[in-house]
Amino acid sequence: MLTQVPAEPIQVKGLMAEAFGIGASIVGVIGLTIQIMQVVVQFGLDWNDAPREVKSFMAELQTLKTVLSETNTNILLNSDFAEAFQNRPSLLLSQLGTSAPSTTDTKVMLTVCQGELENLLIDLKKRAKGHRVGWERFKAAFLSKDTRESVENLHRQCQTLNSMVTIDATVLGATTYKEVKEARNEHQKTRKELQGWHQAEMNQEILTWLTTIDYGAQQTDFLSRRQEGTGRWLLDSPEFQNWCDGDRQTLFCQGMPGAGKTIMTSIVIDHLHFKYQNNNSIGIAYLYCNFRQKHEQKPADLLASLLKQLIHQLPSVPESVKNLYERHKSKQTRPLLDEISRELHSIVAEYSRVFVVIDALDECQASDGARRMLLSQTFNLQTKTGINIFATSRFIPEIRKEFEGSLSLEIRASDGDVQRYLDGHMSQLPSFVFRNPDLQKEILIEIAKAVDGMYVPSYTVILIKQVNTRSGFFSHSFIWVH
């Protein structure tokens, strides 16, 4: 009984004609291997009697065919593999890929091996035409040195290709993990951003719920009316320095109507913001009282505004304030004075120091004890947390009594501030003034006398010159319009 060499009934017609390029070289070698095996089977010889060298060669050829088939089918012809390495380096594709040059080691070995196997197949077919066919007749064909070396070299190269596949798989795994990790991080980043936006919207909703009043626009407006350089007398005064640098200090500043108390308050607020702009542990909150807005400036409203400003300077709205909001949200109610006061004490404790600035206490509603309640709550906050308080008012005895024992200053326009303002606004006077230095000096002197501590920007100066050309007499009339 004859034992045949295992062979696959693969149709190989046309393989030789297609032996070009990468795929064709692999397919060509595979096809030649199958044909050689089929020729041996066709001899009808007992495989058990085959010489050891032939068996060894055929076993190696079978292994080579298997490796090349697996490589070609599962890798090179696998679109998923090519897609996986799209825009990524691959050792295997650098040797056998469609864009790899024909001079790579693997392609050269495929070409050489294909040529040698073609020669072997031709030789076997010639030997099969004899009258007596035996293993000795075919043995020489299998022992060709060049054929064996080319097969062995290609076999070793296939082992190298296997190593490349392993390396590619490892690199792909690492790259994929990195991409997945980056994608996960990007997803988490996006998620955090969305959460941050949602939280910012929620924070704004809570702050708006506390109060819709925003004194920032008023601060900007008042500060814009300041002549550059004015107000230094207050900032440089010992009283202000002690107040600014100390703890649990109160500075009370009185002034007559039009003395510029509100402008000076805006200067103080701007000074504090500039001085502590890089210190997040310092809290600054301020109020501009206005008798025209009494319906919006009840004690609860004013304290809620202080609370809102101090919360706004924190990284996020504290949980206690969120809980307070949630308790009232379902009932659509507003926070009570005691609740606002409790949260205000809690928020102030988040800072190392807090400055509270209140302008125009005289315009705060006095009926129903509203002003007294505001001051009581503010002083209680100072007692328990150590805040610094700056307040302004007209000369009203009952307000002055609330600040007994505190640092105090009178706000009135200094000669230096008047001079700076007038120097900066001389261009608003008639052009003939510029042609008369003496007249300019006289104007400055007369206005400085006329303001008598009033803040010059509160008024518009109109100069009317009357000249009697016949007598050579001239007079100046200053009309002040509030």
C-alpha positions as CSV (number, residue, x, y, z in Angstrom):
1,M,0.0,0.0,0.0
2,L,1.3,3.4,-0.9
3,T,1.3,6.3,1.5
4,Q,0.9,9.7,-0.1
5,V,2.3,13.0,1.0
6,P,-0.5,15.1,2.4
7,A,-1.6,17.6,-0.3
8,E,-4.3,20.1,-0.7
9,P,-6.5,20.0,-3.9
10,I,-5.9,23.6,-4.7
11,Q,-6.4,24.9,-8.2
12,V,-3.0,26.4,-9.2
13,K,-3.6,27.1,-12.8
14,G,-2.5,30.6,-13.6
15,L,-0.4,31.0,-10.4
16,M,2.9,31.1,-12.4
17,A,1.5,33.8,-14.6
18,E,0.5,35.9,-11.6
19,A,3.9,35.6,-9.9
20,F,4.6,39.3,-9.6
21,G,4.3,41.9,-6.9
22,I,3.9,41.1,-3.2
23,G,0.7,39.0,-3.1
24,A,1.7,37.3,-6.4
25,S,5.1,36.2,-4.9
26,I,3.6,34.7,-1.8
27,V,0.8,33.0,-3.9
28,G,3.4,31.9,-6.4
29,V,5.5,30.2,-3.8
30,I,2.5,28.6,-2.2
31,G,1.3,27.3,-5.6
32,L,4.7,25.9,-6.5
33,T,4.9,24.1,-3.2
34,I,1.5,22.5,-3.8
35,Q,2.5,21.4,-7.3
36,I,5.7,19.9,-6.1
37,M,3.8,17.9,-3.5
38,Q,1.3,16.7,-6.1
39,V,4.1,15.6,-8.5
40,V,5.6,13.5,-5.7
41,V,2.2,11.9,-5.1
42,Q,1.7,11.2,-8.8
43,F,4.9,9.1,-8.8
44,G,3.0,6.5,-6.9
45,L,6.0,5.7,-4.7
46,D,5.8,4.5,-1.1
47,W,6.4,7.6,1.1
48,N,7.8,5.4,3.8
49,D,10.7,4.5,1.5
50,A,11.5,8.1,0.8
51,P,15.1,9.1,1.7
52,R,15.5,11.1,4.9
53,E,16.7,14.1,3.0
54,V,13.6,14.2,0.9
55,K,11.3,13.8,3.9
56,S,13.1,16.6,5.7
57,F,12.9,18.9,2.7
58,M,9.2,18.1,2.0
59,A,8.4,18.7,5.7
60,E,10.1,22.1,5.6
61,L,8.3,22.9,2.4
62,Q,5.0,22.0,4.0
63,T,5.8,24.2,7.0
64,L,6.8,27.1,4.6
65,K,3.5,26.7,2.7
66,T,1.5,26.8,6.0
67,V,3.2,29.9,7.3
68,L,2.9,31.8,4.0
69,S,-0.8,30.8,3.7
70,E,-1.5,32.0,7.2
71,T,0.4,35.2,6.7
72,N,-1.3,35.9,3.3
73,T,-4.9,35.0,4.4
74,N,-5.0,36.2,7.9
75,I,-2.8,39.3,7.7
76,L,-2.0,40.6,4.2
77,L,-5.5,39.9,2.8
78,N,-7.2,40.9,6.1
79,S,-8.7,44.4,5.7
80,D,-9.0,44.7,9.5
81,F,-5.3,44.2,9.9
82,A,-4.5,46.9,7.3
83,E,-7.1,49.2,8.9
84,A,-5.7,48.6,12.3
85,F,-2.3,49.8,11.2
86,Q,-3.6,52.7,9.2
87,N,-1.3,55.7,10.0
88,R,0.6,53.4,12.3
89,P,4.0,51.8,11.8
90,S,4.1,48.0,11.1
91,L,7.2,45.9,10.7
92,L,5.4,43.2,8.8
93,L,3.8,45.7,6.3
94,S,7.1,47.4,5.9
95,Q,8.4,44.1,4.5
96,L,5.3,42.8,2.6
97,G,2.9,45.7,2.5
98,T,1.6,47.1,-0.9
99,S,3.7,50.3,-0.4
100,A,6.9,48.4,0.7
101,P,9.7,48.5,-1.9
102,S,10.6,45.4,-3.9
103,T,14.0,45.4,-2.3
104,T,13.0,44.3,1.2
105,D,14.6,41.2,2.5
106,T,11.4,39.2,2.5
107,K,10.4,40.2,-1.1
108,V,13.9,39.4,-2.4
109,M,13.8,35.9,-0.6
110,L,10.3,35.2,-2.0
111,T,11.6,36.0,-5.5
112,V,14.7,33.8,-5.2
113,C,12.7,30.9,-3.6
114,Q,10.1,31.1,-6.2
115,G,12.7,30.8,-8.9
116,E,14.4,27.8,-7.3
117,L,11.1,26.0,-6.7
118,E,10.2,26.6,-10.4
119,N,13.5,24.9,-11.3
120,L,12.8,22.1,-8.9
121,L,9.3,21.5,-10.4
122,I,10.7,21.5,-13.9
123,D,13.4,19.1,-12.9
124,L,10.9,16.7,-11.2
125,K,8.7,16.7,-14.2
126,K,11.6,15.8,-16.5
127,R,12.6,13.0,-14.2
128,A,9.1,11.7,-14.2
129,K,9.2,11.0,-17.9
130,G,11.6,8.0,-17.5
131,H,10.6,4.4,-17.8
132,R,11.6,3.5,-14.3
133,V,10.6,5.9,-11.5
134,G,12.2,5.5,-8.1
135,W,13.3,7.5,-5.1
136,E,16.9,7.4,-6.3
137,R,15.9,8.9,-9.6
138,F,14.2,11.9,-7.8
139,K,16.5,12.2,-4.8
140,A,19.1,14.4,-6.7
141,A,16.4,16.9,-7.6
142,F,15.6,17.5,-3.9
143,L,19.2,17.8,-3.0
144,S,20.0,20.8,-5.1
145,K,22.0,23.1,-2.8
146,D,20.5,26.4,-4.2
147,T,16.9,25.1,-3.7
148,R,17.4,23.9,-0.2
149,E,19.2,27.1,0.8
150,S,16.5,29.3,-0.7
151,V,13.8,27.3,1.1
152,E,15.7,27.4,4.4
153,N,16.4,31.1,4.0
154,L,12.7,31.8,3.3
155,H,11.7,29.6,6.2
156,R,14.0,31.5,8.5
157,Q,12.6,34.8,7.1
158,C,9.1,33.5,7.9
159,Q,10.1,33.0,11.5
160,T,11.3,36.6,11.4
161,L,7.9,37.6,10.0
162,N,6.2,35.8,12.9
163,S,8.3,37.8,15.3
164,M,7.3,40.9,13.4
165,V,3.7,40.0,13.8
166,T,4.2,39.5,17.5
167,I,5.9,42.9,17.7
168,D,3.2,44.5,15.6
169,A,0.6,43.0,17.9
170,T,2.4,44.3,21.0
171,V,2.8,47.8,19.5
172,L,-0.7,47.8,18.3
173,G,-2.0,46.8,21.7
174,A,0.1,49.5,23.4
175,T,-0.9,52.1,20.9
176,T,-4.6,51.1,21.1
177,Y,-4.4,51.2,24.9
178,K,-2.8,54.7,24.7
179,E,-5.5,55.8,22.3
180,V,-8.2,54.3,24.4
181,K,-6.7,55.9,27.5
182,E,-6.5,59.3,25.7
183,A,-10.0,58.9,24.5
184,R,-11.1,58.1,28.0
185,N,-9.3,61.1,29.4
186,E,-10.8,63.3,26.7
187,H,-14.2,61.9,27.5
188,Q,-13.6,62.5,31.2
189,K,-12.4,66.0,30.4
190,T,-15.4,66.7,28.3
191,R,-17.6,65.3,31.0
192,K,-15.9,67.4,33.6
193,E,-16.4,70.5,31.3
194,L,-20.0,69.7,30.9
195,Q,-20.4,69.2,34.6
196,G,-18.5,72.4,35.1
197,W,-20.8,74.3,32.8
198,H,-23.8,72.7,34.4
199,Q,-22.4,73.6,37.8
200,A,-21.7,77.2,36.7
201,E,-25.3,77.5,35.5
202,M,-26.5,76.2,38.8
203,N,-24.2,78.5,40.7
204,Q,-25.5,81.5,38.7
205,E,-29.1,80.4,39.3
206,I,-28.4,80.2,43.1
207,L,-26.7,83.6,43.1
208,T,-29.5,85.2,41.2
209,W,-32.0,83.7,43.6
210,L,-30.1,85.3,46.5
211,T,-30.5,88.7,44.8
212,T,-30.7,90.2,41.3
213,I,-29.0,93.4,42.5
214,D,-25.5,93.9,41.1
215,Y,-23.4,96.9,42.3
216,G,-20.6,96.2,39.9
217,A,-22.1,98.5,37.2
218,Q,-22.5,101.4,39.8
219,Q,-18.9,100.9,40.9
220,T,-17.7,101.2,37.3
221,D,-19.8,104.3,36.7
222,F,-18.7,106.1,39.9
223,L,-15.0,105.2,39.4
224,S,-15.2,106.6,35.8
225,R,-16.0,110.0,37.2
226,R,-12.8,110.2,39.2
227,Q,-10.1,112.5,38.0
228,E,-6.8,110.5,37.9
229,G,-4.8,111.0,41.0
230,T,-7.6,112.3,43.2
231,G,-8.5,110.7,46.5
232,R,-4.9,109.9,47.5
233,W,-5.3,112.0,50.7
234,L,-7.7,109.5,52.0
235,L,-5.7,106.4,51.0
236,D,-2.6,107.9,52.5
237,S,-4.2,109.0,55.7
238,P,-3.1,107.2,59.0
239,E,-6.7,106.4,59.7
240,F,-7.2,104.6,56.4
241,Q,-3.8,102.8,56.7
242,N,-4.7,101.6,60.2
243,W,-8.1,100.4,59.0
244,C,-6.7,98.7,55.9
245,D,-3.9,96.9,57.7
246,G,-5.6,96.0,61.0
247,D,-8.2,93.5,61.9
248,R,-11.7,94.1,63.2
249,Q,-11.4,97.8,62.3
250,T,-14.1,100.3,61.4
251,L,-13.6,103.5,59.6
252,F,-16.5,105.9,59.5
253,C,-16.4,108.8,57.0
254,Q,-18.9,111.7,57.2
255,G,-19.3,114.5,54.7
256,M,-21.8,117.1,53.6
257,P,-23.9,116.6,50.5
258,G,-21.8,116.8,47.3
259,A,-18.5,116.3,49.2
260,G,-17.8,113.3,47.0
261,K,-18.4,110.5,49.5
262,T,-19.6,108.1,46.9
263,I,-16.7,108.8,44.5
264,M,-14.3,108.3,47.5
265,T,-16.1,105.0,48.3
266,S,-15.5,103.8,44.8
267,I,-11.8,104.7,45.1
268,V,-11.5,102.7,48.3
269,I,-13.2,99.7,46.7
270,D,-10.9,100.0,43.7
271,H,-7.8,100.3,46.0
272,L,-8.8,97.1,47.8
273,H,-9.3,95.1,44.6
274,F,-6.0,96.2,43.3
275,K,-4.1,95.6,46.5
276,Y,-5.5,92.1,47.0
277,Q,-6.0,91.1,43.4
278,N,-3.7,88.1,43.8
279,N,-4.9,87.0,47.2
280,N,-7.9,84.7,47.0
281,S,-8.1,84.6,50.8
282,I,-9.2,88.2,51.0
283,G,-12.9,88.9,50.5
284,I,-14.3,92.2,49.4
285,A,-18.0,93.2,49.4
286,Y,-19.7,96.5,49.1
287,L,-23.1,98.3,49.1
288,Y,-24.3,101.5,47.5
289,C,-27.4,102.7,49.4
290,N,-29.8,104.7,47.4
291,F,-33.1,106.2,48.8
292,R,-34.6,105.8,45.3
293,Q,-34.2,102.0,45.6
294,K,-35.7,101.5,49.1
295,H,-37.9,98.7,47.9
296,E,-34.8,96.7,46.9
297,Q,-32.7,97.7,49.9
298,K,-34.2,96.1,52.9
299,P,-31.8,94.6,55.4
300,A,-32.3,91.1,54.0
301,D,-31.6,92.4,50.4
302,L,-28.5,94.2,51.4
303,L,-27.1,91.3,53.4
304,A,-28.0,88.9,50.6
305,S,-25.9,91.1,48.3
306,L,-22.9,90.9,50.6
307,L,-23.4,87.1,50.7
308,K,-23.6,86.9,46.9
309,Q,-20.4,88.9,46.4
310,L,-18.4,86.8,48.8
311,I,-19.7,83.5,47.4
312,H,-18.9,84.7,43.8
313,Q,-15.2,85.0,44.9
314,L,-15.1,81.4,46.0
315,P,-14.3,78.5,43.7
316,S,-17.9,77.1,44.0
317,V,-21.1,77.7,45.9
318,P,-20.8,76.1,49.4
319,E,-23.1,73.1,50.1
320,S,-24.9,74.9,52.8
321,V,-26.0,77.6,50.4
322,K,-27.1,74.9,47.9
323,N,-29.1,73.2,50.5
324,L,-30.7,76.5,51.5
325,Y,-31.6,77.0,47.8
326,E,-33.1,73.5,47.5
327,R,-35.2,74.0,50.6
328,H,-36.8,77.1,49.2
329,K,-36.9,76.1,45.5
330,S,-39.8,73.7,45.7
331,K,-41.8,76.3,47.7
332,Q,-40.6,79.2,45.5
333,T,-39.8,81.3,48.6
334,R,-37.0,83.7,49.5
335,P,-34.4,83.2,52.2
336,L,-35.2,84.7,55.6
337,L,-33.0,87.3,57.2
338,D,-31.8,84.9,59.9
339,E,-30.9,82.3,57.2
340,I,-28.9,84.9,55.2
341,S,-27.1,86.0,58.3
342,R,-26.2,82.5,59.2
343,E,-24.8,81.8,55.8
344,L,-23.0,85.1,55.7
345,H,-21.2,84.2,59.0
346,S,-20.3,80.8,57.5
347,I,-18.9,82.3,54.2
348,V,-16.9,85.0,55.9
349,A,-15.1,82.2,57.8
350,E,-13.8,80.9,54.5
351,Y,-11.6,84.0,54.1
352,S,-8.6,85.1,56.1
353,R,-9.9,88.7,56.0
354,V,-13.0,90.4,54.7
355,F,-13.6,94.0,53.9
356,V,-17.2,95.3,53.9
357,V,-17.8,98.8,52.4
358,I,-21.1,100.6,52.8
359,D,-21.8,103.9,51.1
360,A,-24.4,106.5,52.0
361,L,-25.9,105.0,55.2
362,D,-28.1,108.2,55.4
363,E,-29.9,106.9,52.3
364,C,-30.7,103.6,53.8
365,Q,-34.3,103.4,54.9
366,A,-34.6,104.4,58.6
367,S,-38.3,103.5,59.0
368,D,-39.2,100.2,60.6
369,G,-35.7,100.0,62.0
370,A,-34.3,98.9,58.7
371,R,-31.0,100.9,58.9
372,R,-30.5,99.9,62.6
373,M,-31.1,96.2,61.6
374,L,-28.5,96.5,58.8
375,L,-25.9,98.0,61.2
376,S,-26.7,95.6,64.0
377,Q,-26.2,92.6,61.7
378,T,-23.0,94.1,60.2
379,F,-21.5,94.8,63.7
380,N,-22.5,91.4,64.9
381,L,-20.7,89.9,61.9
382,Q,-17.6,91.9,62.8
383,T,-17.7,90.8,66.4
384,K,-17.9,87.1,65.5
385,T,-15.7,87.0,62.5
386,G,-13.4,90.1,62.6
387,I,-14.4,91.8,59.4
388,N,-13.3,95.4,58.6
389,I,-16.1,97.9,58.0
390,F,-15.8,101.1,55.9
391,A,-19.0,103.3,55.9
392,T,-19.9,106.8,54.7
393,S,-22.8,109.1,55.6
394,R,-24.0,112.7,55.9
395,F,-23.7,114.3,59.3
396,I,-26.6,112.6,61.0
397,P,-26.3,112.2,64.8
398,E,-28.1,108.9,65.2
399,I,-25.8,107.3,62.6
400,R,-22.7,108.9,64.2
401,K,-23.8,107.4,67.5
402,E,-23.7,103.9,66.0
403,F,-20.0,104.4,65.2
404,E,-18.8,105.8,68.5
405,G,-15.3,104.6,69.3
406,S,-14.5,103.9,65.6
407,L,-11.8,105.5,63.4
408,S,-13.3,108.5,61.7
409,L,-12.5,111.0,58.9
410,E,-14.4,113.8,57.3
411,I,-14.7,113.6,53.5
412,R,-14.3,117.0,51.8
413,A,-12.6,117.9,48.6
414,S,-9.0,118.8,49.2
415,D,-7.3,121.7,47.5
416,G,-5.1,119.2,45.7
417,D,-8.0,117.2,44.3
418,V,-9.8,120.4,43.2
419,Q,-6.6,121.6,41.4
420,R,-6.2,118.2,39.6
421,Y,-9.8,118.2,38.5
422,L,-9.7,121.8,37.2
423,D,-6.4,121.2,35.4
424,G,-7.9,118.2,33.7
425,H,-11.0,120.1,32.6
426,M,-9.7,123.6,31.7
427,S,-10.3,122.6,28.0
428,Q,-14.0,122.7,28.7
429,L,-13.8,126.5,29.3
430,P,-13.9,129.0,26.4
431,S,-10.9,129.2,24.1
432,F,-10.0,132.8,25.1
433,V,-9.1,131.4,28.6
434,F,-6.0,129.7,27.1
435,R,-4.8,133.1,25.8
436,N,-4.8,134.6,29.2
437,P,-2.7,132.8,31.9
438,D,-3.7,135.3,34.6
439,L,-7.3,134.6,33.8
440,Q,-6.7,130.8,34.2
441,K,-5.1,131.4,37.6
442,E,-7.9,133.6,38.8
443,I,-10.5,131.0,37.7
444,L,-8.7,128.3,39.6
445,I,-8.5,130.4,42.7
446,E,-12.2,131.5,42.6
447,I,-13.5,128.0,41.9
448,A,-11.4,126.6,44.7
449,K,-12.9,129.1,47.1
450,A,-16.4,128.5,45.8
451,V,-16.4,124.7,46.1
452,D,-15.4,125.0,49.8
453,G,-15.0,121.2,50.3
454,M,-17.5,120.2,47.6
455,Y,-16.5,117.6,45.1
456,V,-15.9,119.5,41.8
457,P,-17.2,116.8,39.4
458,S,-20.7,117.2,41.0
459,Y,-21.0,120.5,39.1
460,T,-20.6,121.9,35.6
461,V,-18.7,125.2,35.4
462,I,-19.8,127.8,32.8
463,L,-17.6,130.9,32.5
464,I,-19.1,134.0,31.0
465,K,-16.8,136.9,30.3
466,Q,-18.2,140.4,29.9
467,V,-15.9,143.0,28.5
468,N,-16.4,146.8,28.5
469,T,-14.0,147.7,25.7
470,R,-14.5,151.5,26.3
471,S,-13.5,151.5,30.0
472,G,-11.2,148.5,29.7
473,F,-13.1,146.8,32.5
474,F,-13.9,143.1,32.5
475,S,-15.7,140.9,35.0
476,H,-16.1,137.2,35.3
477,S,-19.3,135.4,36.3
478,F,-19.2,131.8,37.4
479,I,-22.5,130.0,37.1
480,W,-22.6,126.6,38.8
481,V,-25.2,124.2,37.7
482,H,-25.7,121.1,39.9
